[in-house]
Amino acid sequence: MTTASSMPAAAQGLVNSHARRVFNYSAGPGVLPEEVLKQAQHDIWNLGGTGMGIMEHSHRTPPYDRVLAEAIEDCRTIGGIPKDYHVLFMTGGATSQNFLVPANLLGQDETADYLTTGYWAERSFEDARMYGRVREAWDGRPTRHTFVPSDAEIAWSERPTYVHMCSNNTIYGTQWRHADGSIRLPRIPEGSFLACDMCSDIYSRPFDIRKFGVVYAGAQKNVGIAGVSLVIIRDDLLSRSPRELPLMLQYRVMAKEESRHNTPPVFPIYMSGLVFKWIIKQGGLAALHARNVEKAGLIYDVLDRSTFYRGHARADSRSLMNVTFRTPTAELDTLFVAEALRQGMDNLKGHRATGGMRASVYNAMPREGCKALADFMREFERTHG
Ligand SMILES: Cc1ncc(COP(=O)(O)O)c(C=O)c1O
């Protein structure tokens, strides 16, 4: 047997660099649980003794039936999703939900209110405009999206059909939250329902689906990989039909045909299924939330004790998923990112809209990753502050 130590030095480097994993603070696609990756490695080769890998299975055979049924069942268990909601897996990313929500749910003469709390919420608003009357009941642009509004700051339309919100603003690092990090929702006008982009914090903390008409999320941050979006929608909304739409674009068709009107993204759906099983093993959403509060707290604690770093988000809106901050200068920001990378901490550069740094610490980011970053931040301040 060839062991690493008996290999030439160059080959050893290859083995080591391939085996080695860094702390990955990417905003998405984000870090995945290692045991999920290992299971996938196995199942890519041979799924459950079928003699073929998950990506080679037809979406109309019993092995895939099982993958899909278990993914939906586990998704329901984790989120406490009742029977009168459908769980759908759709393609086109969360970005497609920007038009699918109004196309399926908003009549041309109806009004929808949008809470524009960040870049992605702006994008949702833009795409909705062609389907009905849409209004920004809150616009966070003038305050640079540093916080999400209180009820008193929102100016509702008279009778919006729905209210669109983004529960976590990935780029600016703000989140709808109470002081303890639990989800805070706007008090919406009577008769309307909430449509929520939960891309970057779905299944990172408990939430009551009954408060929402529809929730959607690209899977690639907390519930899997790019290529599939999770859509959880209340059944009564499936009967809405405000306009003619191609079959592929209808929630109703996706619900009736178990998210396989065409060939579905079998592998991404399988990956979501594995992540759901991992979440259950972690103790579910309450356990993950407690862990996420502690993890993000390690980094925010450094910001709070520092005169060197400045956080982007106002303290009451700080995201538990994406921590955004900067040093006093752009040059030091660049140095921070480069030095962190040398120490095995990757993808800390902030989005161009905010500059500085962004540490995305999704469910699968281990506590050690947050501790390592907090320690590095303190040391960087000591040497460059
Ligand atoms: C909050 C939010 N909404 C929407 C999107 C867009 O998702 P997708 O790339 O799946 O279309 C993202 C991607 O980062 C996001 O963070």
PDBQT file of the ligand as one rigid body, heavy atoms in Angstrom, charges set to zero:
ROOT
HETATM    1  C1  LIG A 401     -31.795  36.538   0.179  1.00  0.00    +0.000 C 
HETATM    2  C2  LIG A 401     -31.534  36.015  -1.200  1.00  0.00    +0.000 A 
HETATM    3  N1  LIG A 401     -32.530  36.000  -2.112  1.00  0.00    +0.000 NA
HETATM    4  C3  LIG A 401     -32.330  35.554  -3.355  1.00  0.00    +0.000 A 
HETATM    5  C4  LIG A 401     -31.116  35.085  -3.769  1.00  0.00    +0.000 A 
HETATM    6  C5  LIG A 401     -30.936  34.590  -5.173  1.00  0.00    +0.000 C 
HETATM    7  O1  LIG A 401     -30.928  33.218  -5.162  1.00  0.00    +0.000 OA
HETATM    8  P1  LIG A 401     -30.639  32.339  -6.475  1.00  0.00    +0.000 P 
HETATM    9  O2  LIG A 401     -29.210  32.568  -6.820  1.00  0.00    +0.000 OA
HETATM   10  O3  LIG A 401     -30.951  30.935  -6.029  1.00  0.00    +0.000 OA
HETATM   11  O4  LIG A 401     -31.548  32.800  -7.545  1.00  0.00    +0.000 OA
HETATM   12  C6  LIG A 401     -30.039  35.083  -2.871  1.00  0.00    +0.000 A 
HETATM   13  C7  LIG A 401     -28.718  34.593  -3.297  1.00  0.00    +0.000 C 
HETATM   14  O5  LIG A 401     -27.716  34.775  -2.667  1.00  0.00    +0.000 OA
HETATM   15  C8  LIG A 401     -30.267  35.561  -1.559  1.00  0.00    +0.000 A 
HETATM   16  O6  LIG A 401     -29.268  35.588  -0.660  1.00  0.00    +0.000 OA
ENDROOT
TORSDOF 0
